[in-house]
């Protein structure tokens, strides 16, 4: 994990109490709803950049045990 993802992951686990699986299973809308009220504005991901990432790496069903991604 590199760049801002590591920071966002740490924020989600340490401050929001999410498990790693819960963090990675969040949709973009869910992440925004959870993070935006609590995170400083300067630390939030750029919405356009997140949309580009979501388009480049669409959700798919995970084969990892215990993680259920919407497909």
N, C-alpha and C positions, 0 to 999 in steps of 0.2 A: 504494500500500500504506500502510495507516495503523495506528495503535495498536500493539498487541502483535504483530501479524503481522510488522511490520518487524523487531522484535526477535527473534522466533522464526526468521524467515528468515535474519537475520544470524548467529544462533547456529548454525543448520544448515550454512550455507555456511562460516563461519570456523572453527568448532570441530569440526564433524562431517565437514567436507570434502565435503558434498553439492553437486551442481550445482543451479542454480535449477530445472531440469526435474525432477530427482530429488526435491527438496523438495516441489514442488507435486503430484507423483504419489504421495506417501506416503498411505497410509490412516491413519486415526486411531490404529489399533492399532500400526502401524509407527512413527508419530511418538512415541507414548508409550514404546515399547520403546527407541527411540534417545535420546530427550531426558530421560526421567526419571532414569536413572542419573547423568547428567552435569550437569544443570541444578539450580540451587538451587530448593528446593521453592517458595519465594515467587515465583519467576519462571515457574512452570509454569502453563499455561492451566487454568482450572477445567474438570474433566471434564464437568460438566453443560452448561456453556456451549459446549464443543466438540461435544457430542452435539446440542445445539440447532442449531448452525451446520451440522453434517453433515446433519441432517434438512432444514434450509432450503435447502441447496445440495448436493444429492446429486451424487456423481461421475457423469460422463458421458464418453463417448468424445470425446477432443479432436481437432480438425481441425488442430492445430498440428503442423507437421513435427517429428519427433523426440521427441514426447511421447506416450506411450501410457498413457492413463488407463483403469482398469478401469471397465466400464459396468454 
